Amino acid sequence: AANNVAVGTKALRANTTGANNVAMGGSALLTNSTADNNTAIGFQALRLNTTGTKNTAMGKNALESNTTPANNTAIGYNAMNLNTTGANNTALGSFAMENNTTGTRNLAIGYAAYDASDTENDNIAIGYNAMTANTAGGTLNTAVGNYSLDALTSGDSNTGVGYAALGANTEGGSNTAVGSGAGFHVSTGGHNTFVGLY
C-alpha cells in the first residue's frame, strides 16, 4: 500500500495493498483492502468497499454499501447509500439515488432525485424529487425539473423537461413532454408528444 491518507476512527482500517486512497471520517473506507484511487469523505462513506476502484463519496453514508463496483460518484447525505454492485453512476444531492443497488449508468442530481430506484439502468433525473418512484424496471428515461416523472414506475424511453412534466406517468413509454406540467394527465399512454401545459 502506498500514497494513502486516512483521518478518523477506523478509516481505511482493513487496507492491505490498496493505493492512492483518501479516507476522512469515522469508518470511511473501513473494509477497503486492495482497491485503489478511491476518495471517501464523511462518516461511513464507502464503508463497505473492498475492491471497487475510482469511486468518490462525500457526505455521511455516501456510497456506504458499495463493495466491488467502480466509477461511482456520490455527493450528499445518504447519496447512493445502498449501492452494492452498480457501477458508473453519479448522484449529487441528499438522498439522491439512495436505494440504488445494482443499477448502472444512472445520473441523479437534486434532493431525493431518483431515490427509490434500485436495479434500473440508463436513467437521468435532475431536480427535486425527479423520477423518485422508478422501481419496476423503467430504463432510458430523462427527467429534468422538480417532480418531473416522479410517479414513473416501469415506463421506458420517456423524456420530461419542466416542473412536474409527465408527473402522473406510471407505465407509459416513449413520451416526450416539454414545459411546466406538460403531459401531466398521462398515466399509462405511450408515444405522445406534449409542448406546454396540457
N, C-alpha and C positions, 0 to 999 in steps of 0.2 A: 504494500500500500504506500502511496506517495501523494503529496500535494493535497491532503485533505484538511478541512477546517471543521472542528466540532466545538460548539459552545452551548452548554446546557446539560442538565442531568440526563444521562443515558443517551445523549446524542451520538450517533454513529457507533453505538456500543458494540455491535457484533461484526463490525467491518474487519475483513481479513486481508483481501488483496485489492479491494476497490480503490480507485484513484480519482483525484480531481473532483471530490465531492465536498459540498458545503452543507453543514447541518447546524442550524442555530435555533435552539428552543428545546425544551424538555421532550425527550423521546423522539426528536426529529431524526429520521433515517435510522431508527433504532435497530432494525433487523437487517440492514444493508450489509451484505457480505462481500460480494465480488463485483458489484455494479460500479460503473464509472460515470463521471460527468453529470451527477445529479445535484440539484440545489433545493434544499428544504429549509424554509424559514417560518417558524411558528410552532406552537405546541403540537406535537404528534404529526407534524407534516411529513408525508411519505413514511410514516412509522413502520409499515409492514413491507416496505420494498426490500427485495432480496437481490434480484439480478437485473431488474429493469434499469435501463440507461437513458441518459439525456432527458430526464424529467425535471420539471420546475414546479415547486409547490410553495406558495406563500400565503400564510393565513392559518389560523388554528384548524386542525383536522383536514387541511387541504391534501387531497390525494392520499389520505391516511391508509386506505386499504390496498393501494397499488402494490402489486407483488413483482410481476415479471415484465409488464409491457414497457415500451419506450416511447419517447417523444410526446409526452403529455405535458400540458401547461395548465396549472390551476392556481388562480389568484383570487383569494377571498375566503371568508369564513365558511368552512364546510364545502368549499368548491370541490367537486368530484370526490367527495368523501368516500363513497362506496365502490369506486372503480377498482376492479381486481385485475382484469386482463385486457381491458380496452386500451387501444393504442392510438396515437396520432390525434388526440383530442385537445381542444383548447376551451377552457372555462374561465371567464372573468366576471366576478361578482359573488357576493354572499349567496350561498346555496345553489349557485349555477351548476347545472349538470350533477347535482348532489347524488342522485340514485343510479347514475350510470355504472354498470358493472362490466359488461363486455362490449358495449357499442364502440365503434371506431369511426374516425374521420368526422367527428361532430364539432360544431362551434357554438358556444353559448356565451352571450355577453349580456349582463344585466342581472338584477336581483331575481333569483329563483328562475332564471331562464332555463328552459329545458330540464327542470329539476326532477321530474317524475320518470323520465325515460331511463330504461335500464339496458336493453340489448340492441337498440335501434342504431342504424348506421347512416352516415352521409346526410345529416340534417344540420341546418343553420338556424339558430334562434337568437335574435338580437332585440332586447327590450325587456322591460319589467314584466315578468310572468309570461314571456313569449313561449309558445309551444310547450306549455307546462304539464300537459296531460298525456303526451305521446308514450303509451306503454304497450301497445299491441302490434308493434312491428312497422309503424309508419317510417318510410325512408324517402330520401331525395326531396325533402320539404325545406322551404325557406320562409322564415317568419321574421319580418323586420318591423318593429313597432310594439309599443306596450300592448299586451294582451292579444297580439296577433296570433292566430291559430292556437289559441290557448285551450280549446276543447278537443283538439285533434287527438285521436287515439290510434287509428290504424290507416288513415289515408296516405297515399303516396303522391309524390310529384306535385305538390301544391306550393304556390307562391303567394304570400300575403304581405303587402307592404302598406303600412299605415296603422294608425291606432285601431285595435280590435278587428283588423282586416281578417276575413274568414273566421271570425271569432266563435261562431257556432258550429263550424265544420267538424264532424267527428270521424266519418269514414270516407267522405268524398275524396276523389283523386283527380289529379290533373286540372285543378282550378287555379286561376290567376286573378288576384284582386289587388287593385292599387287605389289607395285613398282611405281616409278615416272611415271606418265602418263598412268598407266595401265588401260585398258578398257576405255580410253578417248573417243573413237569413238562411244561407245554405248549410245543411247539416250532413246530408249523405250524397248529394248530387255530384256529378263529375263533368269534366271538360267544359267548364264555364269560364267566361272572362268578364270581370267587373271593373269598371273605372268610375270611381266616385261612390258616394254613399248610396247604398241600394239594399 
